[in-house]
Amino acid sequence: MDEEKKSLNPLKAVTTVLSAFSGIRRGEDSRKALAKLNPLQIILAAFLCLACFIGLLLLLVHSIAS
C-alpha cells in the first residue's frame, strides 16, 4: 500500500528539493511531499539542482574574471 502512494513525478521532486534549498516550505508540507516521493528521486533531484547551482556559480566567476 505504501508503494501506491509514491509519486513518479520528477517535477515534484525538483520543486521539493528547490524549496528545501531555499527554506520556504513549511514543515508539514515538506513531510507530506517527502511521504509521496521516492527517496531515489529526491537524491537524484538534489544532485541535479546542486550541479546546476555549481555550474551557474562557475559561469558567474568565469564571466567576472574575464
PLY file of the C-alpha trace (Angstrom):
ply
format ascii 1.0
element vertex 66
property float x
property float y
property float z
element edge 65
property int vertex1
property int vertex2
end_header
0.00 0.00 0.00
2.93 2.33 0.65
4.18 1.92 -2.90
0.81 3.07 -4.32
1.17 6.42 -2.62
4.62 7.06 -4.10
4.65 9.59 -6.91
6.84 9.26 -10.01
6.62 12.91 -10.99
10.19 14.26 -11.30
8.94 17.85 -11.32
7.55 17.41 -7.82
10.90 16.06 -6.67
12.74 19.05 -8.12
10.32 21.57 -6.61
10.59 19.82 -3.24
14.38 19.98 -3.36
14.43 23.61 -4.50
12.07 24.64 -1.74
14.26 22.77 0.75
17.35 24.57 -0.60
15.69 27.94 -0.17
13.89 27.09 3.07
10.49 28.44 2.00
8.38 25.32 2.59
6.57 24.70 5.86
7.47 21.58 7.84
4.07 19.96 7.40
4.08 20.47 3.62
7.61 19.13 3.42
6.69 15.96 5.32
3.68 15.38 3.06
5.79 15.79 -0.08
8.52 13.51 1.22
5.97 10.83 2.07
4.71 10.83 -1.52
8.09 10.83 -3.29
10.57 8.05 -3.83
13.84 8.68 -1.90
15.88 7.91 -5.01
14.02 10.67 -6.89
14.82 13.16 -4.15
18.50 12.22 -4.16
18.74 12.49 -7.95
16.87 15.80 -7.96
19.19 17.13 -5.24
22.29 16.18 -7.24
20.80 17.75 -10.37
19.98 21.00 -8.56
23.40 21.06 -6.92
25.15 20.52 -10.26
23.13 23.36 -11.81
23.95 25.64 -8.88
27.67 24.88 -9.10
27.58 25.34 -12.88
25.93 28.74 -12.51
28.49 29.79 -9.91
31.36 28.72 -12.18
29.81 30.58 -15.10
29.41 33.69 -12.98
33.00 33.56 -11.75
34.29 32.94 -15.26
32.35 35.88 -16.66
33.53 38.20 -13.88
37.16 37.09 -14.09
37.46 37.54 -17.85
0 1
1 2
2 3
3 4
4 5
5 6
6 7
7 8
8 9
9 10
10 11
11 12
12 13
13 14
14 15
15 16
16 17
17 18
18 19
19 20
20 21
21 22
22 23
23 24
24 25
25 26
26 27
27 28
28 29
29 30
30 31
31 32
32 33
33 34
34 35
35 36
36 37
37 38
38 39
39 40
40 41
41 42
42 43
43 44
44 45
45 46
46 47
47 48
48 49
49 50
50 51
51 52
52 53
53 54
54 55
55 56
56 57
57 58
58 59
59 60
60 61
61 62
62 63
63 64
64 65
